[in-house]
Amino acid sequence: MAAEKAADLLLGPVVNLTISKVIEQLDLAVGFKQELMRFHRTLRMVKDVLCDAEQKSVAGSSGVRLWLEGLRSIAEEADDVMDEISYENLVRKVAAKKQMLKQVSYFFTASNPLAFRLKMANKIKNLNAELKFLNTSATELGLQVQQRLETTPEPRGIQQTDSLLGEPSGVIGRDGDVQKIVKLLIDSSTQQPLRVVSIVGIAGLGKTTLAKQVCNNDKIRGHFSSIMWICVSDNFDVMRILVQMRESLGQGRCENITNRDATVKEIKEKLGQKNYLLILDDVWNEELAKWDDLRSSLLGISEMNGSRVLVTTRSQKVASVMGVLPEHEHRLNELKHDDCWSVIRHRAFGNSPIPSELETIGRENAKKCKGVPLVASVIGGILCNNHNKDDWRKVWGSIVEDDGVLPVLKLSFSRLPKPALKQCFAFCSIFPKDFVMEKEMLIQLWMAHGFLQPSGGKEMEDIGDDYFNYLLSYSLIQDAETDSYRSVITCKMHDLIHDLAQSVSEPQTLILGNGSQGNITAATRHLNLVFDEGMAAVEIGDDMQKLHTLFSKTKVFPNIPANFKKMRVLSFCGANIRELPAVLRELKHLRYLDVSETKIKELSEFITRLYQLQTLRFMHCYCMERPLEGIGNLVNLRHIYFNDEYLMPAGVGTLTCLQTLKLFVVGQQKGSQIEELRGLSQLKGKLEITKLKMVRNREEAIIATLSEKTAIQELALDFDRKIDDPCAGNGCSLVCKCSPACRSEERRKHDEDVLEGLQPHSNLKSLRITNYCGEKFPSWMLDDLGNLGESTNLKNLVSLKLYYFHQLKIIPSLSLSNVVELIIYALDELESMPPLSLSSGAKVRIQWCKNLKSIADSRLQELIIDSCGELISIGFGTLATMSLKEIRIERCSKLESLPMLTELPYLHTLSLEHCMTLRDIGDGLFASTCPNLEALTIRQCSNLRSMPGLAGLSSLQSICVRDCGLKRMDWSRFHD
């Protein structure tokens, strides 16, 4: 029942979506516009009493619950009808586009427009009758119009906290956190008039308790003259905060203080010229103006640098609004299992001994706490002085049944500012616990269900990005992994947060298989079948005919019913299937289809009649025998994913909504030439263009208009992709044996001209060029001095990769201050590496450059040199030695010695392997010049005769010296 009540909270967004779709389709409602307008008016009237209905449903009214179920059914049916109207319009557009209006009957829709209008008119007339009855019932149930808040809910009653720690021995596992925050608060290395430090984490992690520990720390009490604790909660009222600061300073409680100026002066007089620490506990405010208002008063109260503000919050956005710098934000992590067990034990038995059999059970319960001390504390409290083994075994189930911790977590859900954002959060429960969610995929799934509606000039994907970041900010999703450009690519959901998502999405969302429990009902809308491979085929019955989402790795057909038509999302990723059933041709509402990692032999022709499709994925489909034909019909397609060159569909140039096209293979036939890219102005993210040898000349390359594609961040240009390219996915380290044609004058001129015409936009962050036979770089990569510099097109570049250059002998000096990654791989004719002026944290890899003889001194953080057989000189001057953290040199057969390295203060890793002629290593390498060296590896250097002693290397943790020609080595002063 609790789950059903929570699900009611998501009905509002469903109704809102239906209303917006009705408005969109009014102009298309030829012949039934009046009926549709009547439905729109009545639905808005019903929506006005929805807030009251939800509140009464939560209070337990069964009649109102039935009313809400009826409204949901009508809203969903209306959504389907609006989709049918939209679909019919797309059919007409495609037919007109192909000049085949007389063959409309070829498509699976009504060939007679009049018949279609009559059909829709009857459906809407029936919906109007149902809605009219619902509206009448609302009056009979006493439902009243209430204003729904679309931003934030009413402030809850302030749950006051204080700075008193209570029982210090009950705080477990947070010593390291305390030390870090204390250091952030008392550190004076940077002068700030008012530094703000934040503790951020999900509910139940102990943010307030940690702040109390910090508040009572001896160093803190000795450093700050005054410490003030304010529980802010929902109500960020500046005057209230100032009044409570005054009370914290011992000024006494005074009712009805309204004079802010007098209050501020009183606080300032009390503090004098002394510093203070202000703790603002449980802050939710995201309005910059409110914080700026308080901050101005705080700055006026104390003119002395060194005052601090410590804020606890569930939201990283709150911390950002309050001006918390990244280095001053402390993300609170989960406790270890042993620490959770210690919390349970302490709460249950204090310092008394505990029977061993209870400890075994208790440790299993501790693992279920998933690092959240609040849960451990609840369990320990329930079991206080209880020696009954059965009670210890059943305690977790009792917590789940009684919603023991969910009310605390649910506050984060209720604070989400938009109903659609709540839908997005609830939908995440479709994935199993610990599932790694891909950000792009998640946003596309939200989009498929209509949770993301364009507004204010923003595309659906941009709104999805905002929603994703908001959930991440509130720790409702976490464990974010980022790419080289610090963009989030994946995330996970904490187990307890997943429980919360399930509680607000049931009974609509269901996961079945591998131990999960539940039954498919008529209310189920989102289903994930996670059965092990080899499970018997699952038959879809009548209870599943209203499904909107199906994820399955097992066979869900042969017996899909004919009324299985309401699907928005269908994913068979990883399923052991060889074909798609023809019944899928009826899925007019389908917006997301994923058949990646399956054994299907072809994408059936009917796929191109799913005109509402927004996302199509067929990655790693190695059994597929031919590319999809007729993709130009998918006029709504925004994202397409495939990684096999052979499966490149022809005609993508007509898909003007397309945003994701990670691979484009240039061909000679119409529909596969590079001109297809011209109209794809919305492309974003990554784009790899292969087979550039098929582009005839510079003029043809210019037609691709890469310089106008402002949202492309990663660009890979491949002139003749080889199966053994490292960038092709298998990481083969063999040098490409190019054909004589690669070195011809004709090929050289062709490649130079084509590359010149592929000028990207200056927003580009990553550039990779492969199998290039030119002798020079294009003008858009060079500055006025002829160097690879920060010209208009490379100023934002952070990664540059050059693979298989067959004729380039000289690389101009590189001056790219944002570049953090440079890879030079198999440049056959390259003889020397120029000085590199890159980011101070740059990582450089030089590999398989068989004619490279020297490398100039450069400021780097990491240098890897591999398989450069002619290399005899490496320039380790002041620039290199002052910044290098890692050096790896392998298979450089002519390198006889390393230069004298005078100072390597940050070097932590040195590896020298398979350098057969290396005789000696500079005397200054290991003494006081490498105080932070942690790992040393020297192997297969058969001519090495001497190396410095290891005295003074107190940081060294691992050492491997093997198969070298050393006659003697002094280990006597080596630190263990």
N, C-alpha and C positions, 0 to 999 in steps of 0.2 A: 504494500500500500504506500509506503514511504517513497518508493521509486516512482510510482504512478503520480503521486502528488508533485514530485520534482519534475517529472516530464511535462506537467501542465505548464510550467514556467517557460517552456520552449514553444508554446502554441502561438503566442503573439507574433514572433517572427514569421511563422508559417502564414498567418493571415496577412501580415504586411506584404509578404512576397506575392501572395495571390492578388492583392489590391493593385500592386505596382504592375503586375503582368496584365491585369484587366485594362489598366490605363494604356499600356503599350499597344494592345490589340484593338482598341476602339476604332481606329481608322481603317482596320482591315475587316471589320465586322459588317461587311456589306450584306444587307438583308436581315440582319438580326441585331442591329446597333441599339435599338430601343430596349430590347430585352437585356442586353449586356449592360447598358447604363443603369437599368433598374437593379440588376444584380449588384453593381458597384455601389449604389446608394445604400441598399439594404445591408451589404456586408460592412460598410463603414459604420452603420448604426449598431450592428452587432458587436463590432470591434470596440465600440465605446464602453460596453459593459463587460468586456473581457477581463479587465483588471479586477473588477469586483468578483467575477466568477472564479478567477484563479484563487483569490483569497478565501472564498467560501469553500472551494474544493479542498484547499489545504486544511481548512477547519473541520472537514469531514462530511460535507453535504453530498450524499450519493446522487440526488437529483441533479445537482449542478455538475457532478462528474459525468453523468450521462449526456448532459447538455454540451459539455466541452468535447466529449468524444464525437458527438454529432457535428459540431463545428469543425473539428479537425477533418472529419470525413468529407464535408462539403468543400473545405478549402483545398484539400488534396485533389478532389475531383475537378474543381474549377481550374486548378493549376494544370491538370492534364488537358482540359479543354483548350485552355489558352495555348498550350504547347502544340496542340493539333492545328490550331489556326496559324501559329507561327510556322509550323512545318509545311503546311499547304502553301504558304507564301513563299517559302524557300524553294519548294518544288517548281512554282511558277517562275521564280528567278532563274533557276538552273535551266529550265526548259527554254526560256527566252534567250538566255545566254548562248545556248547551243542551237538556237533557231529551230527548235523541235516542238513548238507548241502543239502541233497536230498529233504528236505522239505522247501526249501527257499520260495516256492510259498505260504507257510502258512502265511508268513509275507506280509504286504501290500506294496509290491514293485515289480518291474519287476522280474519275476522268471527266465527270460532269460537274462543273462549278455550281450549278443550281442545286444538284443533289447534295453536295457538300454543305451548302449554306442551310438547307433545310435540316440536315442532320445536326449541325451545330446549334441552330435555332431551337430545336427540340431539346437538346441537352441543356442549354442555358435556361429554357423554360422550366425544365424539371428542377434545376438547381435553384431557381427563383422560388419555386413552390416549397422546397425543403427549407430554404433560408427564411422564408416568410413564417413558416411554422416555428422555426428556431427563435425568431425574433419575438413571436407571440409567447413562446414558452419562457423567454427571458423575463417578460413582465410578470408572468405567473409565479416565477421563482423569486421575484423581488430583486432582480439584479438591477443595479443602478449605475449611472455613468460616473466613472472616476477617471482622473487624469493619470495617465501612465508616464512615469519618469523615464526618459530615453537616455539620460546621461548617467546619473548616479542615484542610488536608492537613498531613502531617508536615513539620516545619521542614526546609528544604533545608540543605545544608551552607553555612555562612556564607561568602560570597564577599567577602573582606576588601577594603576600599578604604582609601586613605590621602589625606592632604591635599596631597601633592606634585603639582605641576602637570605635571611632565614637560617637554614641549616647548611653551613658551608660544605659539610661532608657529603651532602646530597647532590652536589654539582660534580659531574664526572665527565672526563674526556675532553675538557675544553681549555686545558692549560696553555696549549700552543696558540689557540685563538686569543686568549687573554693577552699573552705576551706580544702578539703581533699588533693588536689594537692599542695596547699601552704605548708601544713604540711609535705608532702613527700619531698618537695624541701628544706625546711629549717631545717628539723629534722637532728640532728647530733649524734643520739644515736649509729649509726654504722659508722665507719670510712671507707670511700671509697675514693680513689683518684679522681674518676670521676663518680658520680652516674648519671644514666640515668633513667628518669621517662617518661612514655608514656601515651598518651591519645589515646585510640583505639575505633573505632566505625564505623558504616556504613556511607555512604555519606549522608550529609544533617543534621546530628545530631548536628552540631555546634562545631566541634573539634577546628577549627581555632579561632572561636569567644571565646571559653572557654580559649584557650591559651592566647588570648589578655587580657581577664579579669585577668588571673593570672599575666601576664606581667605587668599590671598596678595596681596590688594590693599593698597597702602601705607597708605591711610586706615584700613583695618581694623586693620592691624598697629600703627598709631600710636594707635588709639583704645582697643584692648583690651589689658590687661596679659598675659592668658593666652588662648591659643586651643587648644581640645581637639577632636580629631576622633575620633568613634566610629562604626564601621560596625555598625548595629544589626541590619539584615536581619530575618529571621523572629522571632528569639528576643529579645523585649523583656524581658530579665532585668535587673531593677534592680540587683542586686548586681554582675552582670557589667559593666554600664555604669559603675558607680561605681569598680570596680577598674580599668577601662581609663582612666577619667578620672585616677585616681591615677598610672597609668603614663605618661599623656601629660604630666603635670607633672614628669616626670623622677625619680619616686620609685623607679624600678627595678621589675623584674618579680619578683613573689613568688608562689610556687605555693600553692594551697590556702588562699587568704584567705577566711575565713568570717565574720569579725567586722565587721559592717556599721558599727557605731558607731565603731570605731577607724578604719575606712577614711574615713568622712565627716569625722572630726576631723582626720585627716592631710591631707585635701584642703583643709579650711578653714584649717589652719595654713599650708599652702604658699601659698594665695592671699592670706591676710591680709585687708586691707580693699580689695583691688583688684577691679576688674570682670573679667569673663571672657566669652568667646564659646565656646559649646558647639555643635559641629556634630554632629547625629544623622543619619547618611546611611542612605537606603534603609529607611525605617520602614514597617512593615505593621500595627502594633498598633492595634486599634480598641477596646480595653478601657480605659474611663476610669479604673478603679481602679488599673491599672498605671501610667498616666501620673501620676495624683495622688500615687502612692507616690514616684515619682522626683522630681516637682516639689517635694514637701515637703522632700526632702533638698537639692535645689538651692537652695531659698530659705534653708535653714539654713546652707548653705556660705558664702554671701556675703550679708551684710546690706545691702550697698550697692546702691542703684538703678543701673541702667545695664547690668547683665549681660543677655546675650541667648542665645537658643537658635535655631539655624538648622536646620530639618528638611527633608530631601528625601523625597518620597513620590510614589507614583502615584495616591494616593487623597485626594480632598478631604475625605472622612470622617475619615481619620487626622488631617488638619490641624485639623478641627473638634474632635475629641476632645482634642487638645492645646491647645485654647484659642486658636487662631489667629484673630484678628479679620479680617473681610473685607478691610480696608485693609492688612493685613499678609500677605496671601496673594499670591504671585506665580505666575500661570499661565504656564508656559513654552510659547511658541508655536513653530510650525515655522520652520525657516530659509527664507530666500528661495532661489530656484533658483540665483542667482549664488553665494550662499554655499555651497550644496551642491557646486557645481562647484569652488569654491576648495578645499573639503575633499578632493574626489576628486583634484584636481590635486596638492595638497600631499602626499597619501599616495602617489600614483603616481610623482611625479618630484621632489618636494621643491622646491628653488629652480631646478632645471634647466629650460631651455626645452622646450616641448612642440610637436610638429608641429601645424599648423593643422587638418589633416584629423582628427587625434585629438581636438582640442578640439571640433570640431563634433559628433562622436559622443559625446564626454564630456558635453557640455551637454545632449544628449537624455537620457542616462542620469541626469543630475542632476535633471531634471524628474520622472523616475520615482521618485526618492527621497522625493517628497512632503514635503520639508522635514525629514526625519529624519536627523540627522548620523551616527547609527550605521550606517545603510544606506550613506551616502556613504563612510564610512570603510571599510566592508567592501569596497565596489567598488574604492576606491583601493588597498586592500591587495592585492586579487587581481591588479590590473593594474600592480603596482609594477615599474617599469623595463621594461614590456612595450610595444613599439612595433608590435605586430601589430594591424592594423585589424580583422581578423575576430574576434580575441579581444575587442576593445573592443565590437564589435557584439553579441557573444554573452554578454557578462558578466552581463547581467540575467537571462537564461534560466538560467544556471548557478546563480545565487543562489536563484532560485525552486525549481529542482530539488533543490538541496541543503538546502533549508530554512535558508538562511543566517542570517536574522534572526528567523524564527518562534519558535525555542526561547526567545529572550529575551522575546518578546511573550506566548508561551503561559503564562508564569509568572502573568500577571495572570488568565488564564482558570482556571488550576488553583487559584488562591486564592479564587475565588468560593465563598462559604460554603454554598450550597445547590445540589443537583443541578438543581432546576427553574430556578434562575437561569442555570445553564449552558445549559439548553435555550432560554431566552429570548434569551440572547446569540447562540447559534448560529443561531436562526431569522432574525436580522437579515440574514443572508447572502442571503435571498430577494430582497432589493432590490439594484439595481445600485449600483456605486460612485458616490459624490457624490449619491445620492438623499436628498431631504429627507424624513425620516420624521416623520409627525405622531404626537405622543405618544398621543393618545386612540386613534387607529387601531392603533398598535403594541400597546397594552395589550389592546385588544379582540381582536386576532389571537392574542396569547398565550393569552387566555382561551378562545378558540374551540378551541384545541388541548389544553386541559386542563392547561396549565402552571401555572395559578393556581388553587390549591385553597383554599377558605375555611378559616380556622383562627383560633382565639382571638377569635371574634366579629368578625373582619375580613371584609369583602366581597372578592370576587375583584379588583375594580378597585382597592381599597386596597392589596392585596398587589402588584398590578401596578405601582402607583405607587411602592411601596417598592423593587421590583426595578429600575424605571427609574432611580430616584434613585441606586441603588447602582451601576449601570453607568455613570451619569454621573459619580459620584464617582470611579470608577476610570479615567475617561477612555476607557472602552471605547465609549462614545458621547460626542459632543462637539458643538461649535458650536451650543449650545443657544440658541434664540431664545425670548424671554419676552413675555408680554402686558403690559398696563398694570399688572397686579397682581403682576408678577414671577413668575408661574407659567410654567413651561416649556411651550411649545406645539409646538415642532419641534426636531429634532436631526439630526445627520449622523454618519457613521462614517468615521474616517480610513481612507485606502486600505489601509494596512498592517494595521490592525485588521480591515478587511473581509476581507483575505487570511486572517487568523487565523480569523475566523468561518467562512469557506469551508472551511478545512482541518479544522475540527472537525465540520462538518456534511455534508461529502461522504461517500458518494455520494447521500445522501438529498435534498440541495438542489441545484437546477440552474437556471441562468439561460441561456436560449437566445435568439439573435438579435443583430443589430447587431454582429457580429464576435466574440461570445462562442462558446466551443467546448465541446463535451460531447455525450454521448449519453444519451437516456432509456433507463433500464434498469428491471428489475423492482424494484430497490432505491430508485428515485426516489419520494419522498413529497411534495416541495414543488417546484413548477415555476412559473417566471416566464417568459412568452413576451414578449420586448420587441422584437418585429419592428417595422420601420417600417410606417406606414400604407400600405396598398396591396399588402402581401405577400399571397400566395395563402393560402387557408384551410388551417389545419393540422388534419390528421385525428388523432384520438385513437385509438391502437392498444391492443393487449392489454398492452403494457408499462406503460401509464398507468392501468390499472384500479385500482391500489392508491394512486393519488394522494390525498393529504389536503389539498393546497393547489394552487390554480391561479389565477395572475394572467395575464390576457391582454388585449391591446389589439387582437387580431386574431380572426378567426373560428376557433373550435376545433371547430365542428360545421358541416357537416351530419351527420357519421357518428359520433356518440358511441355507443359500444357499450352494450348493456343492462346490463353488469356494472360500469358506471362509477358506483359507489354509495357509495364510502367517503369522499367529499369532506367536509371540515370547513369549508374556506374557499374561496369562489368570488368572484373579483373581475373584472368586465368594465369597470371604470372607464375611460372614454375610448375604448372599443371601438366600431367602426362596425357595430353590430348593431341590428336593428329588432324582434327578438322573442327570447324565451327558449324553448329547445326543451322539449318536453313531457317528455323523459326526465329533466329535473331534478326532476320530481315524486317520483322514486325516492330522492332524497338525504335519507334519514332522519337522517343524522348531521350535516347542514349546520347550522353555527352562525353563519356570517358570509357575507352576500351584499351585494355592491356593484355596482350597475348605473348609477352616476352618470355623467353626461356621455355617455350613449348615446342612440340614436334610437328606443328601444323605445316603442311606443304605449300599452302597458299592462302592469301587473304581473299576470301570469296568476293566476287564481283558486287554482291549486295552491300558490302561494307561502304561502297561509294554512294549508296543511297541513304545513308544515315546522316541526313543533312544538318542535324543539330550537333553532330560530333565536334567537340572542342579539342580533345586530346586523344592521340593515337600512339600507342607504344608497341613496337615489335623488335625489341632488343634481343640479341643472341638467339635468333631463330635460324639455326644452322640447317634445318631441314627444309626451309622454304625454298621453292624451286624457281619462283619468278617474282618480279616486283609487282606491286599493286598497280592496276591500270584504272584510269578514270579518276584519279585523286582530285582533279580540278573541280569535281562536283561537290566536294566537301567545303562549301563556301564559308562555313563557320569555324573551320579548323584553325586552331591557334598554336598547337604544340604537336610536333611529330618527332618520335624518337626511333632511330634505327642505327645500327653500327656496321652493317654489311654493305660494302660498296655495290655489290650485285643487286641489292634490294632497293637501290635508289629509284623512287618513283618519278616518272616523267610528268612534267606539267605543273610543278609546284609554284611556278611563277604567277599563276592566277590566284593563289591563295593569299590575298592581300591582308588578311587578318593574322597571318602566321607570325609568331613571335619566337618560337623555338625550332630551329633547324640546325642541329649540331654538325651534320655532315652533308656536303653537297659534292657530288661526283660529276665532273664536267664530261660531257659526251659530245658526239658529233651530230646526233639526231635532234630534230626539233623537239623541244620540251626538255632537253637535257643540256643545252648549251648554257654558257655562263650568263647570257642575257636574262635567264630566268630569275636571277637575283635582283634585277633592276627594280621591280615593283615591290619587293619585300622590305619596305622601309621600317617595319615594326620589329625586325629581328633584334634579339637581345641575347646577352650571355655569350655563349661560345659558338663559333662558326669555323668549321674545318672545310677547306676547299681542296679537293684532290684532283689528280689528272690534269693539272694546269697545262701540260704539254698539248692538250686538245684545244687550248685557246689560241686562235690564229695570230693575233698581234695585239699591240698596245691598245688600239682603238676598241677592239672587242672587249679587252679587260676593263677599260674605263666604263663601258656600258653597265657593268655590275654595280656601279655607284657605291662602292664600299665607303667612300669618304662621307656619304650622307647617312650612313647607318650609325647613328649616335649612341645606340645602346649596346653595341657589340663590345664586350670587354676582352674576350680572348679570340684571337685570330690565328689560324694555322693554315699556311699556304704550302701545298705539296705539289711539286711539278711532276713526279712520277713515283707514286707510292710503291714501296717494296715490301714484301711480306716479312723481311727481316729487319725492318726499321724498328728502332726502340720505341718510337712514337706510335707504332702500329699495334702495340699492346703486348708483344712477347718478350721485350727487353733483350733481344739477342745482341751480343756484343761483338759480332763479326763485322769487319769492315765491308761496306758495299762494294762489290766489284762491278763498276759501271761499264757499260758498253762503250766502244769507240765513238758512237754517235753522241754520247754525253760531252765529249771533248771537241766536237766539231765546231767550226766557226758559225755555222747556221744555228746550231742549238744554243751556243753562247748568246748570240744576238737575240734570238727568240726569247730566252729566259729573261734577259735584261729588259727587253721591251715590255713583256707581260708584267713583270714585277713592278715596273715603273707605273703601269696603269692600275695597279691594285692598291692605290694609296688609301689607307684607312682613316677613320676619324681620329682626332686627337684625344678622344676619351679612352682610347685603347690602353689596356693594362698589361696584356700579354701578347707577344708575337713569336710565332714559331715558323721558320722557313726550312723546308726539307727538299733534298734532291735538286739543288739549284746549280746550274752549270754556267752561270755568269761569272765574270771576272771583277765586277764592281757592284756596289750597293746602289739602290735607286736614290734619286735626289731627295725624296721625302724622308729618307732616313739620315740625311747628312745636314750639317749646319753650314754656315757661310765659310768656315775654314776647311770644309771637307771631312770633318770628323763625325763619328756617330754620336751626335750631341742632342741636346734638348731642343730640337727643332719643333715646329708647331705640331708635328704628328707623333712625337715620341715623349712629350713632356710628362705624360702620366704613366709611362711604361714602368712596370715593376718586374717583368720577367722577359728575358730575351733568350731564345733557343735557336741555334743554328745546327742543322743536321745535314750531313752528306753534301757538302759543297765541293764540287769536283775540279774547279779551275781557279778559285779565289786564292791568291797568294798572300795578300796583305789585308789585314783588318785595320782600318783607321783607328786612331785613339778614341776610346769610349768615354764620353762624359755624360752619364745618365744618373743623376743623383738619387733618383727614386728606385732604381733597379736593385732588387735584393737577390735575384737569381739570374745567373748567366751560365748557359751550357754551350760548349763548343764541342761538337761530336763529329768525328770523321771528316774533317776538312783536309782533303788529301794533299793539297799543294801549299797549305799554310806553313810559313817558315818561322814567323815570330809573332808573339803576342805583345801588343803595345801596352803602355800604362793604362790602367783602368781607373776611372774616377766614378765610382758607383756609390750606393748607399753604404754607410759605415757598417751595416750588418750584412753585407752582400756575401752570397755563397757562389763560388765559381767552380765549375767542373769542366776540365779539359780532357778529352778522351779520344783515342784512336786517330790522333793527328800525326801521321807517320813521318812527315817531313819537318815537324816543328822542332826548332833548335834552341830557342830562347824564350823566356817569359820575363817581362819587365816588372819592376817593383810597383805594387799597387796596394791600396788600402782595402783589405778584405777581412771577412770574419772566418770564412771557411774556404780552403783551397784543396781541390781533389784533382790530381793529375794521374792519368791511367793510360798505359799503352801508347806512349809517345816515344818511339824507338830511337829517334835522332836527338832527343833533348839532351843538351849538355850544360845549360845554364838556367838557373832560376834566380830572379832578382829579389832577394829578401832584404830590402833596404828599410829605412825608418818607417815608411808608410805601412809596409806589411807587418813588421814585427810589433808595432804598437797596437795592432787591432786583431791579429790572427788568434782564433780560438781552436781551430782544428786544421791539421795538415795531414793529407794522405797522398802518398806518392807510390805508385805501383807500376811494375813492368816498364820501366824506363831504362833500357839496357845500356845506354851510353852515358848515363849520369854518373860521374865519378866522385863528386863531393857536393856537400851542401855548403853554402857560404857561412861565414861567421855570423852567428845570430846573437846580437849584443843584448837584446832585451825583448822578452816575450811574456809580458806580465799577465796576459789573459789566456795563454795557450793551455788547453786542458787535454788535447788528444794529439798524439804524433804517431803516424803509422808509415813505415817504410817496408815495402815488400817487393820481392822479385826484381831488385835493382842490382844486377849481377856484377856491374863494374864499380859500384859504390865502394870507395876505399876508406873514407873517413868522414866523420861528422864534426862540425865546428866545435872547438873547445868550449865555447860559451854556451852550449846548448842546454846543459842540465844543471848548472850551478844555480846561483841566486837569480839568474835571468828567467827561470821558469818556475816561479813559486807555486803556480796553480796546476801544474801538470798532473793529471789523474790517470791517464792511460798511455802506455808506451808499448808499441809493437814493432819489432824489427825481425823480418823473416826472409829467408831465401836471398840474402845479400852475401853471396859466397866469397867476395873479395874484400869484405869489410875487415880491416885490420885493427882498428882502434875506435874507441868511443869514450867520451868523458865519464868520470865516475858519477855515481848517483847520490852523492852526499847532498843533504839539504832538501831533498824532494819529499817533504813531509805530507804533501797532498796526494802522492802517488798511490793508487788503489789497485792497479793491475799492470803487470809487465810480462811481455813475451819476447824473448830473444832466442831465435831458433834457426838452425841451418845457416849459420853465418861463419865467416872465416876468422873470427876473433881468436887470438892466441891466449889472451888473458883478460879477465874482467874483474874489477874490484867490487865485491859485494859487501865489504865489511862495514860500510857506513850507511847502508841502505836501511831506511825506516820501514818497519813492518806496518 
